[in-house]
Amino acid sequence: MPVPAVAIFGSSRTLPESGDWRRAEAWGEVVARAGFAVVTGGYGGSMEAASRGAKRAGGLVIGVTAPDLFKSRGGPNAHVDLELPAPTLTGRIERMLELSSAVLALPGGLGTLTEIMLAWNLAYIQRLQGEPPLPIGVDAAWMEGLRPQLELSARELELLTPLAGLDALESFLRSLA
């Protein structure tokens, strides 16, 4: 039986040993200790930190890379057990979603926001079709930017679970069982 997986999205610009790096590393460790494989974009920054944390906890790390798009990145980070190259950015995100039973989003930039939006839209469509929506946990900081000036209903926002710390992350992961 395959190991269930959780995708972790985050910034490629997160610097080693910064606060965001340590948070990503802790998230990867918590996910692996909860019995999930970790799926990331496979490169540096938060993706590497989450991968490192997962490996430290004995977890499986899958990196879905896009080598044709990110030629300068030189391959997956050292903590990736299985690299799955994708031909495009959207193909990469779709593959990460296909592999995962839930999604987590750390702080990040435009790429992370794109990943959240694709996962969120998928969850929205799943719910419209009467299917259980993909569980999405996001760093609580994302919620501030998603509320103002947007035409989002409370029902749409409740598809995102704000995570304000490791206790909230652990609770989110327990809810997946």
Secondary structure, DSSP 8 states (H G I E B T S, - for coil): ----EEEEE--TT--TTSHHHHHHHHHHHHHHHTT-EEEE-SSSTHHHHHHHHHHHTT--EEEEE-TTT-GGG-S--TT-SEEEE-SSHHHHHHHHHHH-SEEEE-S--HHHHHHHHHHHHHHHHHHHTTS----EEEETHHHHHHSTTS---HHHHTTEEEE-SHHHHHHHHHTT-
